[in-house]
Structures are given as C-alpha cells and as structure tokens.
C-alpha cells in the first residue's frame, strides 16, 4: 500500500501542469483537498492513469473552496476540483469528466457525494488517512465492499440529475 501511495504522489508531482496524454486534450484538473489526504493522491493517480493531468492543492479551508466554486452542500465530499469552468466534487470517475468536457452542458459541475466504496481513489482500505477518508471494511481480513454510486450533474440552479451510474 505504501508503495502505491508513493507512486501516486510521484505521479501527481510529475503531472503537475503536464498536458493530457490523450488525443482528447483534456485540460489539467486542479484538485483541492485536506493536507495529507491519501485518497486524494489515489484519485490523482486514477486521473493520470486515464490521461488527465492533475495538480493537488492541500488546504485547511475546504469550505472556502466549495463556496468559491458554488458546490451545493447536499453533494459535498472530501475533495473538490475544477476543470474547464466546472467543479468536480468528490471521486468522480475520469470518464465522466471527459464526457462532461466533450458535451459541455450548461451546469456547475459533477459530483459524487460522500465517499462511496469503489469510487476512484477509494477502492481500498486506508487506515492511515487522518483527513476523513478512512474506509474500513470491518475485519482486517475482509476486502472492502464496492457500493453502487452515482455521478450527479449539478445544474446552474443547483438541482441535480443522475449523469452516470457506477
């Protein structure tokens, strides 16, 4: 696990401002999260593995970031990101972000509320995370269970609709 975290951190640092490697040319994503958030690093690793460059900006005042990007509290999660004029709230899969940027709907952004097990960057247990992102499955011998989760599209008026099912 530690090796994967180190690799995710190294990848995040190496992708700092680098162009996307896919032909789609997805703009770089700025990810804001609590300082020391390991699931945030795993999420950045997920984005990089899917051709999306990302930078991480650790912050102690996530509420200010969410207010600035107009993220409704009903869809809040641990991390918040921005890309192409949209917010990305929570562990939104890279393919959903790419689809959003291709379709360019009139919306504030996408959200995966809470911290569902199985969402990108939240696939494994991580008892060392102290930033509200620990996902324990119970007994130490059990694997975490995957949850059904939805990516929501947040309209300009703040209303949500299901954008993707995972």
Steps between C-alpha positions, in 0.01 A plus 500: 500500500779742590669432166176587318463823700858600419437422131178703505679794659787478252254483211309799634819700526617395154165593347508847654390713206585236238267474201256212481642203317181415312391639167200657678735755656312523828606812691690450826287450809573694820417277798449658843496285808600480864875497553616140532195349328622170361177423313550835322840375381339173388241704309773700325666169412166384348476817291858461378443135408209621288686775315402797715775715649426621852658715768425476870454804720478408868284736700373523855192698392304275267178688581646813336594303186148352478342846546724652231411227251129506602482133604161428664539354849259218408764347267808562715791261524859519626673633189398771256653563159456735209547451128376681191273736696333214692540373854564133563383405848619174647644194332346546154628241248731634229269381221217712644727805501600435138134465399412824680776685315391355164128572550548838674153511661375813672588394852710588802670163504498134596482343845536163667363585845657350809770236471353189336713187511626416154510857371835594339762550768276334755532137399710371790507531876738763627522513881783756489290781350413758764313743275157338516570251224557174687297214355504197720305195394478346847720203580861549398478185286207622291524692176302824475163468333415698191194725515274607218550872452381774269675792338263797517482792259444824693296747296550879516210523748662239726257219417651162429434217257670165454780532244648149534451183703794300633 
